[in-house]
Amino acid sequence: MLGMVLGVASLITVMSVMNGFANELETRILGLVPHVKLKPRQGSLDNWQGSLPVIDAQLSPLGVAPYVEDQVLMAGWGRQRGVQVTGIDVAAQKDVNNLHKHIVDGNLEDLTPTPFSVVLGAGLARMLGVAVGDEVVVTLPTLSVTPLGVFPRTKRLRVVALLGWVRISTLGKRMSV
């Protein structure tokens, strides 16, 4: 009888842990990553709005948002890291993911009115030694050809928010774990 009680209790415990894990997986990971990415076969997708009727008819999505991606070199306070940069439409992103729920410092809405701004992951910001309000230098993998020579394309971006998973308050400062 005791064996049956322990077996059923352990089964209930494992099932509740797995249900909690599935919920966390859906809300945290799948909430930030798009479920479907559409890319053109060649070139760029200039008129993505023209594809919306076909997308709606075949997939019935809850939301659609355009984005651009590239790999760049990002530098801040003498530290550099290779990163994947994604340019988003902030208003359209609210329909496709819950990015705004994971902001640990700053405000995602500041991305639109602030020209040349960026939201960094809290881990990347820590590696670069930057915080909200600081600037990072982004170097693109393409070169600019000028009469003075060939130069890398760089741009200064202001950090307007930090993206993280968990908020922990320590001595009045927010940290991401």
N, C-alpha and C positions, 0 to 999 in steps of 0.2 A: 504494500500500500504506500509506504514511504517512497519507494522507487518511482511509482506512478506520479505522486505529487511532485517530486523533484523533476521528473521528465517533463510534465506539463508546465511547471513553473519556468523551467529553462526555455522551453519552446515559446512560451508567451513573451519572455524577456527578449529572446533573439528576434522574434517577429516585430516587436515594438521598436527595437533598435534599428532593424532594417527599414521599417516604414519611416522612421525619423531620418535615416540616411537618404532614402529616396527623396523625401521632401526637401532636404538640404541640397541635394544634387540638382533637383529641378529649379529651385529658387535662386541658388547662388551661381552655379556654373551655367546651366542652360538658360538662365535669365539674362546673361550677358552675351552669350554667343548666339549668333543667328542660326536658325535651324536650316535655312536654305540660303545659299549665295548664288546669285545669277551673274555670269560673266559672259561677255561677247566672245565669239569664236576668234575674232581678229579685231585688233584696234581697240577703240573705246566705245562705251555705250553712251552716246551723246544725248539721245532722246529716250531716256528710261521711262518717262511718263507715258510715252506711246506704247510701251510694252505692258502697261498695267491691265488693260482688258484681257490680254492673253494670260497673264499671271493669275488674275482673279478667276478666270474661267477654269484653269487647270488645277490651281493649288488652293484656292479660297483662303488666302492668308489673313491673319488678324491685323497685320500692318506691314508696310513696305517703307524702307528708308534707304536712300542712296548713301554711299560712302566711297572713299578713296583710301588706298593703302600704299605704303612704301617703307622701305628700310632706310634708316638714316643713322647718322652718328650724332648723339646728343651729348653736350658737355655742360657742366655746371661746377663752379668752384674748383677748377683744375682736374676734375674727374670726367672721364668719357665712357660712354657705353653705346654699343650698337643696339638700336631698338626698332620695333615695328610701330610705325605711326599710322593711325587711322583718322581720317578727316570725316566728320559726321555732320548731319543736319540735326541740331539739338531738338527741334520741335518734332521732327519725324521719328527720332529715336525713341521717344516715350511710347510710341505705338508698338515697337518691336522688342524692347528689352527694358529691364529695370535698373539701368545704369545709375539713374538719379538716386536710387535708394542706397547705394554703396559709397556715396561721397562722405569722407570722414573729416575733411577740412575744406573750407571754401564753399563755392556755389557753382553748380554746373550751368546755371542760367547766365553766369558772367562770361561764358565762352562766346556767346553771340555778340553782345555789345562791345566787348573788349577786343580791339583788332590785334591780330598776331598773339593769340593766347592758346594755352594748352592745359589739359587735365592730365596729370601724371599718376601712375600707380604709386602708392605710398612706399613700396619697396624700392622702386626706381628712384623716387625723390630722395630716399634715405641714402642710396648708393651715390647719387650725384651731389648730395649735401645741400639740397634746395628745399624751400618751403613755399607756401602760398605767398605770392607777391614778389618772389625772386624771378630772375630771368635764366633761361637756358639757351644755349646756342645750338642750333640744328644745322648740320651739314648734309646736304643732299648728295646722292651718288652721281649726279650729273654735273658737268662743268659749264661755266660761262666763258665764252670766247669774246674777248674785247680787244680793242686796238693795243692795249697795254700787255696783253698776254692771256693765258688760260688760267682761270681761277675756279676754285670750288664754290658752289652756291651755298651761302650760309644765310641764316635768318635768326634773329633774337625773338624768343617767344616768352611771354609772361605767364607764370604758373598761376592759374586762377582757382584750382581745386585739386584735391588729392583723392584718389580712389583706393579704397581698401575693403577688407572683409569684416573686421571686428573693431569696435571702438573700445579702447581701454583708457580710462582717465588716470594719469599719473602726475601728481604735482601740478595740476592745472593744464597740462599739455595733453593733446590727443596723440596717440600712437596707433599704428596699425600692426596687427599680428597676422 
